[in-house]
Every structure is written in structure tokens, then in C-alpha cells.
Amino acid sequence: MKNKKRFSLSTQINLIFTLITFVTSVLFILIFKQTIYSHTLEQSERHFSQYNSVVVKSTIEDVRPANSEYYEYVVFDITNRNIRRISNLSLEDEFITFRNLYINNDPKVVEESKNIFRYNNNRYIVNELTVDSRELIAITYSNNQYEKDLSEPVSGIIMVGFIAIIILGNAIILLWSSVTVERIKQLEVEVKELGSKSYRRPIKVEGNDEITELASTIDKMRDEILKNDEVKQEMLQNLSHDIKTPIAVIKSYGEAIKDGMAELEDIDIIINQTNILSEKVKKLLEWNRIEYIDDKQEFYPVDMADIINTVANNFKFKRDIKFELDLDNSYYVGLEDHFYTLVSNIVENALRYAKTVIKITLKNKKLTIYNDGEPIHRKFIDAEFKPYEKGHKGEFGLGLTIVQKIITNFNLKLSIKNEDDGVKFIIEPL
């Protein structure tokens, strides 16, 4: 399937900006032009009316009014049936036509307001006067040029401003988006090279924004992957070394039995080494199982007292150690088999070091597992959770690493405290 051609991010940003600017500007221009039109119309009517007042006053005083750049006038003498005064002879026919239509109340003449009429897109103010017993009609004429001269410069300025906003805005957006896209591409290259560089080269993107934060988050993920990979590599190395000894012992005793050089009781050594190997395989399988909890698995309340009793019964005959239990009906939310693994691994660890007693207390969801063994050196407490990290008696394995993983998976907290006469493992919800 061919990849669909797509616009670059910077092009998309510029198109979106242009569209938003265009729509916003069009709405602004429409609103602004309507406002300007209303204001212009109001000012034009005021100016028109003022000139008409001059025409009326001049007619009454029988003098010629001052000429205007925007308006014309005519004074008809109805009594003598002639034109008494006109400002522009070329408009004589138009004035006569309008007067006749006005006198005959022709519908072509539309009254806009008192004494103001519109005909052929021109405006007229009609004044009927009586001067020295003569009936006169003074008509003032406007072709709306005053309105055009008022509004056109403003419209031009708006259009120039609109074009300038689009050009300047797109230039700024183009510059910004180019820099931003370049940083995103740099991050993309860094991420693509993670695998080839074995996650060892840090990811760095200059800046102080969300892209930098994303790069920082990816770098933390890279660091975590690197650490996990190192832990797994070390764990595999230790595991291969750890299982080599029992396999070698089983093989050597098996060959000795085959050659008739071993005694019958030597089979116990093979069985013992097989148990050791089986236990290590079991721990490895437990590790693998908790490493990948199915997201579809539904967590549920688990009765911890039942699990603790089961674990204690399973371990109480392994050594001459006394188990003391003090349990309430607290529940943890999670998976029953995982909590069984959690408790059994801690108890197994405690059983390794305890002298006479293991005390398990469960009160208000706080689980405490105490043994009266030697205190754990401070430097080993944090390292206890690292796979195959040696403990304070040279023991090592996956037990407490599995414990820590389960603790994390089910939002619990584990702390280890040295007492005067022993060690406490404390588990409680976060």
C-alpha cells in the first residue's frame, strides 16, 4: 500500500493559522464595516441636513447659498412656474423629473425619513416654503459621494491591515513552526537510534517546553530500559552459573553410578541437587510470571489470613522454627497466587536466617513478618531487591526481587527494619 501524501506539520500550522485569520478577519470586517456604515450614514445625514438648512435659509433671504463639493440644490417657484435658482444646470432635467414624481406621490420616490427621499439611488430633501406670497419648493440633492469618501479610506486601511496580518502572521508561524518541527525531527532521529546505540546515548533536545519534557521522559524510559537490560543480563549470567553446579554434580554422580563407582546412598545427593535445581527453575518461572501481568486480569479482594496460614503450614516443618501468627481479616486487592508468592518468598528468606521464631502479624492491612535472626547490614537492604544480589550471608537469588515486583504491581509498600533482636519485613498499602 502506498503511503498517502501528507502535508508537513509546519504547512498544516500555516494553513490552520491562515484559515482562522481569514475567518476571523472576514467576521471582523463585516462587523466593522456595518458599524462604520451606520456611523457614516448618521454623519452623512447630519451633514446633508446642515447643508439643506443653508439652502432653506438662503432661499428665505433670497441669496445664493455657498456651493458644496458633495451637494446640489434647486429652488422651484411654483407660483410663477419657473426655476428661481439652481446650482448645476446639468441636473435640471433630473430635478424636474423628481419634482413631478414627488408632487404626484409616485411610488418610485421612497421616503426614508421626514422630508428625506430616495430616487435612483440618490437622496433628496424637499422643503415647501412660502416667501413673499410665493410658493417655493427647495430641493437639496446628494449622490452619496460624501458617504463613499468617508468609508472607502477606512475600508482600504482594513484590507491592508488584513493582508498584513496574514503575511506577517504566516511569516512568524512559519519561522516558529520550522524551528519546532526541526526539534521534533531531531527527537525522532534520537528515538530511532535508540536500538542501534543499545540505549546508551542520552537523548537531549534543547529548549524549555513540552518537547523538551517529552525528550526528558523518553530519556528516563531509555535509562530504565538500559537498567532493566543490564539487570536481566546479569541475572542470566548468574542464573547460568547458579544452575551449572547442580547439573555438574548430577552428571558426575550419574556417570559414577553407571560405572559402578558410587554407592546406593549417593542417589540422595542427586535427589538433593535436583531439588536445588527445581527450586531455582521455580523461582525463575515465578519471576517471568509476575513480570508480565495480563492487563485483562481483574484484581479482586484477597483474604491474606488464609494465604499466611497456608504458607506457615507449608514451611513449619522445614526447620525447627516456631511460627507465631496474629491475624485479622484484612484484605489486599490483587491476585491470590501472586500474594501467595509474595508471602512465601519473605517467609522463606526469614526461615533462612531465623534462630528460633518467625512472627507474622496482620492488623488493619499492615503485614509484619519478623524473624529473630541477625540484623541486615544497611548496605544490603536496598540491594536485596536486585536479582542475584548477594545477601549478608552470601545467599543470593530471585526471592526478594520477586517480592519487590509484586509489591509494585499491586500498589503496596515494603520496608525492612532492623530490630535489637531480629529483622522485620513490613508490607502495607500505599
HELIX and SHEET records of a PDB file:
HELIX    1   1 LEU A    9  GLU A   61  1                                  53    
HELIX    2   2 LEU A   89  LEU A   91  5                                   3    
HELIX    3   3 GLU A   92  ILE A  103  1                                  12    
HELIX    4   4 GLN A  145  LYS A  192  1                                  48    
HELIX    5   5 GLU A  210  LYS A  258  1                                  49    
HELIX    6   6 LEU A  264  ASP A  266  5                                   3    
HELIX    7   7 ILE A  267  GLU A  291  1                                  25    
HELIX    8   8 MET A  304  PHE A  315  1                                  12    
HELIX    9   9 GLU A  336  TYR A  353  1                                  18    
HELIX   10  10 ARG A  378  ILE A  381  1                                   4    
HELIX   11  11 ASP A  382  PHE A  385  5                                   4    
HELIX   12  12 GLY A  399  ASN A  409  1                                  11    
SHEET    1   A 6 ASN A  82  ILE A  86  0                                        
SHEET    2   A 6 TYR A  71  ASP A  77 -1                                        
SHEET    3   A 6 ARG A 134  SER A 142 -1                                        
SHEET    4   A 6 ASN A 122  VAL A 131 -1                                        
SHEET    5   A 6 ILE A 116  TYR A 119 -1                                        
SHEET    6   A 6 VAL A 110  SER A 113 -1                                        
SHEET    1   B 2 TYR A 300  ASP A 303  0                                        
SHEET    2   B 2 TYR A 331  GLY A 334 -1                                        
SHEET    1   C 5 LYS A 322  LEU A 327  0                                        
SHEET    2   C 5 VAL A 357  LYS A 363  1                                        
SHEET    3   C 5 LYS A 366  ASN A 371 -1                                        
SHEET    4   C 5 GLY A 422  PRO A 429 -1                                        
SHEET    5   C 5 LEU A 412  GLU A 419 -1                                        
END                                                                             
